[in-house]
Each structure stands twice: as structure tokens, then as C-alpha cells.
């Protein structure tokens, strides 16, 4: 588990006079993962990060820690914007972690920005071909539970922002032939997203959100999506000694409307990142589950 506190980027780090080196090099826009979309975030079809014009490169809004009493975010254009507590659960999140206790093994470099992999998290929907393959392999008993779970929030935009965090656990599954990990996520349409885009196309090219389902249960028809668990990519800021998530990787969390923008420590986002996310990204040990060849 992460020893250092997990947090988010601040307004000063992105838009201040002395903004971080990573933002200077890579810009403030951030691509959004499929899992973040499934959890409530809204991708923008008109904007992409500069290095990726594919569906994976679509950008979205992510929350930042405000320097005043307003609740703010970086929008899909990379510009600062304000948002209501009532829509905050649609804001994406780019976690930030001090790296004093994290091994820095650079795997890539973009415009001078160093990129590393640290931890694992559900990120992108499996292709239709892989989905069909895994369905068949499940029939033959080659898909097993790893014993690990990922906790998310089931409260939605239609619920009052003052409603308490309502946890739901996604089980992690392993394909015993090669150790591939995934979860069976549930895509739930919300009224907020439905007024903007009726359906969402994820990076596998498939469109979901055809049913107006409110809660995580199987009593109503909804879309089940296999989301692959993958290493998280981070940018390294050596001056501030932090790593910044390359992508928006989660959503579905918010500010209570009684909290002002400068009371971040008391927000649902902050509590979740340190109580759940910090332990959820620790990789599961599945080697014993992988079939010896």
C-alpha cells in the first residue's frame, strides 16, 4: 500500500505562474480511460491529447484543488472551468503521489517528460474478439477470481451530492492461460450524460449506455463490460517530487455542496483516494493461478 498521501493537482500547479514542468511540457489536457467513463466521466469527441487521435486519446474534465472558494476543474480543452457540486461526480480524477518511496524506472519519454508504470487499475474495455474468446474460455473453467476487489462509488448525479459514499466492489478475474486480469464492469447511463450524449462509444469501438439503469444490480437490463486491469502510467515531476497520472483513470466521486473549494481535505474525493484507491492499485499476485506450460 502507498505510504505517501494520494492527492490531486492544484490550480497553482496547472495555471499558476510557476506551474509544474510536466504541464509545461505536455499541456493540461488529459486523455480519459474507459473505466473512468463507466464510472461517470464524460469524454469529449471533439478534443484529443496531442499525441493520440484515437478513441483512447479523447479528453475529458478532471477535478483540481482550488486556491479559493470555488470548485474548479480542467475541461476537455485544457482550460480552467468551474462546476457545481451537483455534477461533481462526473468529474474525472488524475491522482498525484509523492514519489519518495516509489521506484522510478522510466519506460518512456514524451517531449522530455519521463513516464513510468506504477500500480495497476482497470482501464480499457476488451475488444469484441477478446470478449468472445474469454467467454469461451470461461466455459472451460479457465477464468478464475484472483481474490482482489476494486471499490467504486455507486452514488450518481441524480442522487443528492450530500448522500454518503456508497461502496460497491468489482471482483478481479484472471485468465489462467496467460495471467490477463480484468473486471466485469457495469455501464450505467445517467440523466446528465443522456442530455448530452445518449450513448457512449468506448475505445473498443462499441457503444454502451442503452438502458437508463440507476443502481448496481442485475434486476434491470444493463451493459456488462470486461475492463482490462493494466499498469498505470505516470509522468514524473522531479522538481516537485511527484508522479502525476498520465490519464484520467477514475470518476464518480464528488464534493459535498456544504464544502467550499478550499476544503479539499474533507471531500469525498480525498477520502476515497486514500482509503480505497491507494490499496486498490497494489497489483495482485496471480502467478500461482497461471497454468504452467
Secondary structure, 3 states (H helix, E strand, C coil): CCCCCEEECEHHHHHCCCCCHHHHHHCCCCEECHHHHHCCCCCEEEEECCCCCCHHHEECCEEEECCCCCCEEECCCCCEEECCHHHHHHCEECEEEECCCCCCCEEEEECCEEEEEEEEEEEEECCHHHHHHHHHHHHCCCEEEEEEEEEEECCCCCCCCCCCCCEEEEEEEEECCCCEEEEEEEECCCHHHHHHCCCEECCCCCEECCCCCCCCCCCCCCEEEEEEEEEEEEEEECCCCEEEECCECECCCCCCCCCCCCCHHHCHHHHHHHHHHHHHCCCCCCHHHCCCC
